[in-house]
Amino acid sequence: MTDLQPNILLIHGHDLGRHLGCYGVDIDTPRIDALADEGALFERHFASAPQCSPSRGALMTGRVPHVNGLMGLAHGSWELHDDEQILPQYLSDVGYETHLFGIQHITQDTDRLGYDHVHSEGNLYPGVSPTVHQANRARNVASVFKSFLVKSAYDAPFFASVGFFECHRVEEKNGRFGFDAGYYRADGPESVRSLPYLPDRRGIRHDLGEMHGMVYAIDDAVGTILNALAAAGIEEETLVIFTTEHGIAFPRAKGSCYDAGIEAALILRYPGVVDAGKRYDDLVSNIDVLPTVLDFVGEDCPVGIDGQSVAGLIADSVSGYDTRERIFAEMTWHDMYNPVRAIRTDRYKYIRSFWHLPMVYLPADVFASESGREIREVDGVPTRQYEELYDLRDAPQEDDDVVHEPRYQEIRRELSRQLYEWMDETDDLLLDGPVPPGDYDDIRSWPHDST
């Protein structure tokens, strides 16, 4: 590793999963694919939660949602614990200038995050008004970052969080993608390959084709940012991290603990340090990003961090790496109460639901979408079981639940034991019963009749 602390550039998309060419999807993403060719790509990187704020909180703290406190959406009155530190604060403590560009979606109080410079405009979390989020379109965020590089002197290393609104669905009433018809270049349904975990229907492919327009916008923005790094002459001294917070906004993906819901892209490029052009199939969680960054800047990981560094896996100059045997995922609150915990190993996925809900939970934007209507109106949604078990070798799409099959009972019991043990060790509130909403104290204070 170099003696100098690298600049850290964290680029993150929204509701993107691994829907990229470099992950084998039939979509043209040349700039992100080139980044993967120049760096390290993680084929089995998973989010700690299949939803925005809790997953982003886990990414930025290195701690799972029920540990850091962000168990629901930031604009739903959920917050990190008061004493919780996030990545830019750790880096600021060791001499970094910290910058926020675009979406963050961890809190409504940006000052809470401790950035030295905030370059965003308008709200910093998704809402229903397209006008509010004009500044956070990928193209606009990339332009602001490019201007920052042109104007800046680099007396100290910088950390920059660059977040795009895309690919979040915009129109709440019908779940459509895109701000206007002319901004994104959608693919037609006839040219889109169907998702492997959903039925092949024209309506779903039409929906997916619209999302492709947002993916292209992300790819273009990444190209603008990487070109700006090169023009500034600092790409050799910058660790670039590209990721997203959970799976795409489709049924059985966003809002679910199936792989399609918790899968997330993760690419790291650090020329001369990270081995270029390699792909890793190790199990990795997004809580591992923070300790990895601290490893690359030469800092010890604080006590109490749930994640572990993967720097020793991808860089010869860093020693020490422990292979993960399992990752955990969770969901508690989104636009409704949906308490689920899950454990995934190399071969198996065990999902434990703590509430009686439909088999496929559809967040509001997915529910209203063309894909959501196809699933709930054409196929129907059966009631969810409290336990699910999938043999990922035989059923990689998690479409064959073997939880009641006799030959899997030992596996079911062992994974259940490990899951409950983890919940107990991490003081998961769910073990004590239903978790109230983030605004529970506000609701209790409302005037009401005693009758």
Summary of the structure (lengths in Angstrom):
residues: 451
radius of gyration: 21.1
end to end distance: 68.6
largest distance: 70.7
contacts: 1560
relative contact order: 0.17
helix: 35%
strand: 16%
